[in-house]
């Protein structure tokens, strides 16, 4: 019996997390001798949630592990690629392409999409927030809003999307970093006194841990911020304001007030970190008000899913497609200067961007060849660097 309601690696690899109609499809193909029929299938998105203009592809490394050992070829945009659902002419762009006997991978469609849809939505939200706040500190606080089995996935995805650090122990280990965080309200409550709790934190924690204290447990955020500054002095790195909006306060106005009162008393070195209800819809105002860093949780964990779908577009070497899809094998050419994409039939090439005249190159690269992973899977740091480089080329949000 399972202790937790999660599928094992083996169950995912064997297609046990698929929808039953794919299992029935496999049974029928086997019975009729069609399991070796070769197809080309592609993964596309019709559109993006909330009128987003671009997304960030995530989950490609797990797709590689899913198809490893199966007699197929897989091509994909590199992990962390910024993508748009359509090219400059409105043609739907594939982010992943699978070639091989359909009976070999029909049961993997459901887990394939599951590995891409959720994390790509989360990576996109993380990247949007990074784009909005520039170089301000971003820490992932979202693991408490999801199943704990997903903690390393959630934190790794936020980091890939551009965050600076993560709060969970297992998530930090997954990206090779030290976990980042401050203190909970329960620590203050356990001491029954804010100052005692802050001083205990300062006395017990190693020096490498920044002295960022929580300042809204019992009193007004401004009052507790000044109390913390007086108690710890130069050792105080920052204060964290958590969920003042839950008390019907104007979050940005509270940040301005705290910043002013700290500065006027000579505590300009104290940073302001905010958390609780922070997302791409309000973080700009908080940053402009003077917040130096953010703990972002629910808006990443519960970010909209990107609705990818997989469709067969070639059968026995001939173009096929259901209604609303484009048949035939394709290639995607991308301008390295402005990230404009050009979708063309596989036999055709594009060398110049139709938007800016820059050079283009194919963006779908080999991931799996005859069941073997042929692309070096990048580290979280390498993927994050790729995302940040692309964000610089995009218009402000």
Secondary structure, DSSP 8 states (H G I E B T S, - for coil): --SSS---HHHHHTTTTS-HHHHHHHHHHHHTT-TT-EEEEEEEES--GGG-S-EE---HHHHHHHHTTSSEEEEE--TT-EE-SB-TTS-B--SEEEEEEHHHHGGGHHHHHHHHHHHHHHHHHHHHHHHHHTTSEEEE-GGGGS-GGGHHHHHHHHHHTT-SEES-HHHHHHHTS-------HHHHHHHTSHHHHHHHHHHHS-TTS--EEE--SSS-HHHHHHHHHHHHGGG--EEEEE-GGGGT--HHHHHHHHHHHHHHTT-TT-EEEEESS--TTTHHHHHHHT--EEEE-HHHHT-----EEEEEEEETTEE---TTS--S-EEEEEETTT--EEEEETT----B-TTT--BEEE--EEEEETTEE-S----HHHHHHHHHHHHTTS---
